[in-house]
Amino acid sequence: MLGKLLIANRGEIAVRVIRACRDAGIRTVAVFSEADRDALHVRLADEAQPIGPPPAGQSYLAIDRLVAAARRTGAEAVHPGYGFLSENADFAAACRAAGLVFVGPPAAAIARMGDKVAARQAAAEMGVPVVPGTPDPVASDEEAHRAARDLGFPVMIKAARGGGGKGMRVVVRPEDLESALRLARSEADSAFGDRAVYLEKAIVEARHVEIQVLADAHGHVLHLGERECSLQRRHQKLVEESPSPAVTDALRAEMGAAACRLLASVGYQNAGTVEFLLDPEGRFYFLEVNTRLQVEHPVTELVTGIDLVREQLRVAAGERLGYTQADVAPRGWAIECRISAEDPARGFIPSPGRIRTWRPPGGPWVRVDTGVYEGGEVPVHYDPLMAKLIVWGRDREEVVRRMARALDEFGVAGVQTTIPFHRAIMRDPDFLAARLSTTLVERAFAGGRGLPTPSPDRARAAAVAVALRARERVPGPMPAAPESSRWAMAGRPGPGAPRR
Amino acid sequence: MTGPSDGRPPSRLAVRVEETTFVVEVEDLPAGGLRVEVDGRPAEVDARLSPSGTGSLLLDGVSHLVDLGDGRWETVLVDGEPLRVEIEDRRGRRPGAPSQGSAGAGQRLVAPMPGKVAAVLVEVGQPVEPGAGLVVLEAMKMETEFRATEAGVVKEIHVGPGQAVNAGDLLVVIG
């Protein structure tokens, strides 16, 4: 096993990796920008190194500073987390050149799968179904028109080096194609420094289903089943679950085999995810490969009982997986809600600031992965994800009820959060009936619609509490001693059992 | 412990919670305890709150967990549910509310969140229609465009590209 590992990331994923290391007896080195000196990952790590100013380009994306911090501290390995440099082949190569173990796939596999067009070609060669589309980037508007006519509208324009929804456009009418191409190219240029775009047939009312794969350095490749991530807003995932209500055992075996075949063909090692679109007829199409740990990996952990970060560390150290596909036996159902510092009532605008109250839920099969704490700050410089709430149940009905209960317990004040949105989702008829699609959120919750209205009981309680507190602050004719306060000095309560 | 020594006069406050206003009357009883009325109807109240603003409120026997915070009352939590609250005066007007959005004619665009100005889309003297983009703010790796809510002319611009702003800072005035 490894002796000391540097985590080239921040937030909840840095904390997640630190915990896996401590479970395995590996010493940890955190890195932090000037905005993160007080962050939770710095407090939990064994050692911590400053790496520069708040903008990510000068800290969490600065390859030379991260490699220097690893060498300075004598770390043997680097875990990139997700986001930042996790899918950057140059970073993987720089780590290996410095004699560091990169906890992830070989640089060549990252580079091959990071190019969308090359990844599609690799999938097609391995007999994995791909969305019908142009084999190469389209060179001209005329070529795009020809290709769109052949594919049939609606079509999707995608950036060759894309990700995160940037440089992506759906085109329904032929007359809109040229302006959409122009916008997609310009977005792709500013986001990825590459104007190349290609065309695909748009799959409407599709589900987003992805397969988790593990591969060791000894040629063993297996999958840990699927996650459904159809609940998205502007191509950002909000809720994930495993298994998918739309995937049968036979379909799971077929999709899993396709994902393993593809990753084995590019010499993949470590954890990776193959994303697919699943159409209403149960046909699946290759979308892309994420050559890293996913944000939503815990739902797979809860149903399989396999600690994915631990497996990443074992594989990186050269160990064998030591089990086969037949040993992977998912059980029950898991759901994850992403709790972000965003205001769902105001179009999900960011809400950075100080966390005044942080009271996470508890109880059996409730897990909170977070990088924040009460009194801490959500900085304006980074992603708004504060925590992931992940729960397990024996079946979907049980897990949805438990998630609704856990969300009701979750108390956060000081910043606005997506918790009210998730509470509404857990009571949404389409969600309860497992009628999921990538358009559900936009349809049901656009502009804050569908958010719960406050219960009259709670509103009345708020009014009484505020009136009593305001009265405390109005000095009477004689100053009241603290002991005589109507607000008895109770200690901090633990998580209570809120009523609905 | 508590007793008539408090000697505070009865209070009567109008508290707006989201869209509903409640009138809450509170009086100390000579024998200790409180008499509380909400909208003229008596309520049974037992409240325990820590100095940090978190505590338990038993209201007519129903248990609520409340987080009031530092007393600026912008948002309180009741049973984990965030509720926007405001104390109104007796005539039901909001005292000292910052002039956000439109105030009759014209618009004062105030930053609703801290962030960095990514772009200013208008110039002083420029006429704008409702829906016209005014300022783009960047925070947490996302850009958000803020738009005109009514027609008018850009009177003042208080920020420039690259500038950091705090929540509540005045950005643009439309007149």
Interface residues (C-beta under 8 A of the other chain):
Chain A: A341 E342 R346 G347 I349 P350 S351 P352 G353 R356 T357 R359 V380 H381 Y382 D383 P384 L407 D408 E409 F410 G411 V412 A413 G414 Q416 T417 I419 P420 P452 T453 P454 S455 P456 D457 R458 A459 R460 A461 A462 A463 V464 A465 V466 A467 L468 R469 A470 R471 R473 V474 G476 P477 M478 A480 E483 S484 S485 R486 W487 A488 M489 A490 G491 R492 P493 G496 A497 P498 R499 R500
Chain B: M1 T2 G3 S5 D6 G7 R8 P9 S11 L13 V15 V17 E18 T20 F22 V24 V26 L34 V36 V38 A43 V45 A47 R48 L49 S50 P51 S52 G53 T54 G55 S56 L57 L59 V62 S63 H64 L65 V66 D67 L68 G69 D70 G71 W73 T75 V76 L77 V78 D79 G80 E81 P82 L83 V85 I87 P112 M113 P114 G115 K116 A139 M140 K141 M142 T144 A167
